Amino acid sequence: NCQAAGAYRGYGATQGTFAVESAVNELASRLGIDPVEIREKNMVRQGQKMSAYYNEVATSCTLDKCMSHAKKLFDWQNKAKVRDLGNGKVRSAGVAMAMQGSGISGVDVGSATIKLDDEGYYTLLIGAADMGTGCDTILAQMAAECLDCDVDKIIVFGADTDASPYDSGSYASSTTYVTGKAVEKACYQLKENLCKLAAEKLECSIKELEFTKNGIKNLNTGTIISLSELAAKSMCGNNISTQVTVTHSSPVSPPPFMVGMVEIELDKETGQVDILDYVAVVDCGTVINTNLAKVQTEGGLVQGIGMALFENVQYSEKGAIAENSFMQYKIPTRLDMGKLRVEFESSYEKTGPFGAKSIGEIVINTPSPAIAHAIYNATGIWLRELPMTPEKVLMALPEE
């Protein structure tokens, strides 16, 4: 009678990363090697074949730069040293790195329809739902860049199964990478069609035309036909479509990479763990919208910290949930977060739109192993079950 389980950001990669990265940290401890150094010696780098990842080649990878950047930003050399504050509280640090994917290769499908409106604006129809990730904004930005216009000129028609072109959906970190590429292709095809239409109307060759922000210009005569004029002319005696739909699926799934470093304060009398500082450096390819990427990373970190320290679902013998309200089911608030610092190390992924990869799920993966590592450094105890609540920390500590 337990409630059905559903999708949770990361889909198993989060749990796998917790196990693997904890094992690497434990290995570094046993060998007496700095956990950052052991990763620097073994991490995947640009151009290498990833045998554990479908033998894909890391064509866009700045993981080494992410680690170097995080180490400097976090001040790892100093914060990695355990500091006993003398009042039962200890400060320590932990580290983890992760990779994810950009959609499911050979499976996910993204589609986009772009059409010229009679006022000279564009309507973009997509089947990917904006769940708060900002995909409507990002896809509109991509269309505006392709069509050399302001974002205000792109009218986004959100997901509607009756009217939108087919899209697998906003899952598996696929929207920017897969649907974004469909938008890019559709816009370039529309530009080509509009130039063909303009060539007919201006009675010239396509090679003489230039697509500009204000319309299509004949480079020889200087004549410009505006987009609104072109839209009006397309309504009569026209065989060239001013509406284009493109479907895209990728045979590869270039992974984004991330490094996370955390500083905690642990109270040995209560088992309480407080987050003081969290530094994250992400390689998501070319960052399309820095503000949206940053807040998405911060949201994923908070979700990961909640998963690591607070959030739990417990059932009675009859299947009743003990944490059936937010009074019992604890999620972290802004007051629980300390300092969150997010930065990016860009790479260029040639198969993605404008060099972009995904960012949706990678950002939840590092908090659990990094915090477990910091708890080990503070107590000498490895916790292997989430969430790492004060009770579990306290019960694991030696009685003395």
N, C-alpha and C positions, 0 to 999 in steps of 0.2 A: 504493500500500500504506500510505498515511498513515492514522492513526486518524481516525475520524469526528469532526467537530466537534459540540459540543453547546451547550446554553444556558449563557450566562454572564451574571450579573447586569447588567442594563442593555440587553442585546439590540441593540447597534448605536447606541443613543442615546449611550452612553458614548464611542464612537469619534467620532460626529458632534459631540458637545460638545467633545472634544479639538481637533478641527479648527476649529470656529467660534470657540470662546473664545480659542484661540491666535491666530486671525486678528484678533480684536478687540484683544487685547493688542499685537500687532504694529502694528496701525493706530494705537493710542494712542501707541505709541513713536514712530512716524513723524511724527505730528501734534504731538508734544510735550505731550500731554494726560495727566493722571493717569488710569490705567486704571480707577480707581473712579469718577472723575468722568464719564468717557465712558459708563460703564454707567448711572449715575444719570440722565444726559440721555436715554438711549434705551431703558431697560428698560420692560417692560409693567407697567401699574398696574391697580389695582382698577377694574372697570367697562369696561375697554377691550376692543374686539373683537380677537381674535388671528387675523389673516388667514393666518398660516402654520400655524395649528392648527385647521383645519376651520371657521374663522370662528366658533369658540366665543367667548363672552364670559368674561373673567376675573372670575367672580362671587366668587371668594375668593382674594385675592392680597395678600400683605404682603411682596413681594420688596423693595420700597423700604425697609421697616423691617428686613428681614434684612440688607441692605447697611449701613444706618446702624448697626445693632446690632453687626455683625461688625467694622466699621471702628473702633468705640469699644473693643470687647472686645479686639481684636487690637493696638490702638494703631498703626493703619496709617500715620499721619502720620510717626511716628518709625521704625518697622520697615521702611517702604518705601525708606528711604535705604540705599544699598549701603555696607557697612562692611568695609573691608580690615583684617584683623587683623594683617597684617604678617608672618605666618609661612607665607605661601602659601595661607592660608585666607580665604575671603570669606563674609560673611553677607548674605543678601538675602531678599526676600519676593516672593510672587506671589499673584494673585487670580483667581478664576473664579466664575461663577454658572451655574445650570442649572435646567431644568424637565424633567419626565418625564410621567407620566400615571397615572390611577387605573383600571386595567383597560383593556380594549379596548372602546371605545364600540360599542354595537350588536352585540357578539359575546359577551363573557363572560357567563356565567350562574352565579349563586350560589343555593343552596337551603339551607333550614334546616327541621328538624322539631323542635318543642318539645312535650313532653307532660307532663301532671301525673301523678306517680307516687302509689301508694296511701299512702305515708307523708307526703305533702305536699311532697315534693321535686319538682324538675323534671329531666327528661332532655333534653339538647340533642344532636340528631344532625346532624352536618355532613359535607359531602363534601370540604371543604378540608383538606389535610394540613398539620399543624404541622411545618415543617422546621427548627424552632429559632427561628422568628420570634416565638413566643408567641401564635399565633392562637387556640389553645384557651382561653388565659387571657383574651384580649381579647374574644372572642365571648361567653364566660361572663360577663364583666363587663357587657357590653351587655345580655345577657338579664336579669341581676340588677337592673340599673338600670330596665329596662322593667317588670319584675315586682315591683319594690319589695321585694327580698329580699337576703339576704347571698349572696355568690358561692359560699359553701359549699353553698348549696341547689341549685346548678346542677351536674348531673352531665353531663360532656361525653363523648359517645360519638364517638370520632375516626373519620376516614375509613375506610370499609369499603365497597367497591363492591357487596357483597351486601346491605347494609342501609342505607347512607347515601342521602339524597336526592341527586339529580344536582348536580354542581358542575364547572365547567370545569377547576378545579384551582388550586393555589397558584402562580400565575405571573402575570407582567405587572402586578405591584403591585395585585392585585385583591381580596385576601381581606378586608381591613378595610372597604374601600369597597363592594364588591359583595356579598360574603357577609354582611358586617356589616349591610347594609340588609335583607337577607332575614331575618336573625335579629330585627332590630327589628320588622319587619312581622309576623312569625310570633308574636312575644310579645304584641303589641297585639291580634292576632286571637284568641289564646288567652285573654287577659284578658276580651275581649268575650264569648267562649263561656262562660267560668266565671261571669261575672256573670249571663248568661241562665239558666244552670243554677241558680245561687243564688236567682235571682228565683222560679223554679219551686218550689224547696224551701222558701223563706221566705214564699211566696205574697204577693209584693209586686211593684211595678214596678221595672224596672232603674234608673230615675231616682232611686229611693230608696236605691240601693246605692253603697257606696264600696269599692274594691279596696284592701286594706291589707296590710301585711307579715304579719300573723297570720291573715288570712282576709278574708272579705267581710262588710261591716258594713251593717246596715240603719240608716240615719241617723235614722229616725223612732223606732224602738223600742230601738235600741242593741244589738240581737241580732247576734251574730257567728257565722258558720258557718266553721269552720276549713278549711284546704285539705285536710287528711287526711279530715275528715268529708265534704267535698264529693267527694273522690275515691272514698270508700266508697259514697256515695249514687249516684254516676254509674254504678255497676256494675249497677244494677237499675232497670228501667223508664225508661231514659234514651235520648233521641234526639239529644242534643247532644254533639258530639265534644269530648273533652278532650285531643285530639292534633291539632296543626295543622302543615301543611307549606306553606311559601311559597317561591316561586321568583322571583328578581329579576334583571333585566338593565337596565343604564343606557344611555340613548341618548347620554350625554355622558361625557367622561373628564376631569374637572377636574384640571389639573396641580398637583402640589406644586412648590415652588420652594426653592432653596437657594443660599447664598453660602458659599464656602470661601476662607480665606486661610492661606497657609503661610509659615513662616520656615525657611530652610535654611542649612546651613553647607557650603560647597563647597571641597574641597581641590584646588587647581590642579595639584599635583604628581602626584596619583593619579586625579583625576576623581571621587573619592568624594563622594556627596551624602548628608548626614545631615539628617533631619527634626528640627527643634528645637521647633517649635510649630505646631499646626494648629487653627484656629478654624473651626467650622461653625455656621451659623445656618439653621434649616430651617422652612419653612412647610408643614406637612402637615395644615392645617386645625385642627380641635380635636384635641389630643393625648389619645388614649384612655387610655394607660398611659405615663406619663412615663419610668419606668425602662426599660421594654421599648423604647420609641422611642429612648431615648438609647443603649442598648447596640447597637441595630440600626444606628444612625447611626455609632457608633464602629467596628462591624464592617465596614460598607460603606466607611468611610474607609481602614481598614487594607487592605482588599481593593483599593481604588483605588490606594493607595500601592504595594502589591505589583505591581500591573499597570503602574504608571508607572516603577518603578525596578528591579524584580527579576525578575518572572516571565516566562519565555520558553520556547517549545517549538521545538526545532530538530530537523530530520530529516536522516538520512544519505541518500545516493542510493538506498538500498534501502528507505527508509521507517522505519528504526529511530530511535527517539527518543533523543536524546543525554541529555536530562534525565529519566531513567527512575526516579529516586528522589528523596526529599527531601534527599539529600546534594547533588544537582545542581540540582534544581528549587527555587530559593530562594523562600520566602515570608517576609514580615516577621514578626518576633516582637515581643513587648512591648518588648524592649530597643531595637528599631529605631524606635520611634514617637515618642520625645520626649514632648511634652505634647499631649494631645488634649482639646479643649474644645468641648462641644456644647451649644447652647441653641436655644430655639424662639421663633418669632414666630407666634402662633396667628391663624388666620382662621376664618371659619365658612362651610362649604360646605353649602348648603341641600339638595343632592341626596344627601349622604352621611349615614351614621348618626351622629347627635349632632354633625353638622358636620364629620365627619372626611374626610380625603383619604388618599392612600397615602403610604408612606415607603420601601417595600422597595428600589426601584432608584435613586431620585434620589440616594441618599447615596454612590454609587460614582463619580458623574460629575465632580466638581470636582477631585480630586487631580491627574490627569494634566495638564490645562492650567495649573493653578496652579503645579505644580512646574516645568513647562517654562518658565513665565514667570519664576519665581525663578532658574532656571538661566541664562536669557537676561540677567536683570539682573546676575547675578554674572560672566558671561563675554562677553556681547555676541553670543552664538550661539543661534540657534533650532534646537532638536532637534524633528524632526517624525515620528520613528518610536519606537515603544515596544517594549521597555522602554528607558529612558534609563540604561543601565549605565555604570559608571565608565569602561569601555573606550571607549564612544561619546563620552562627555564629553571624555575625554583626547585622543582622535583628532581631535576637532573643534577643539580649542584650537590657536591659533597656536604654532609650535614655540618661539618666543622666550618 
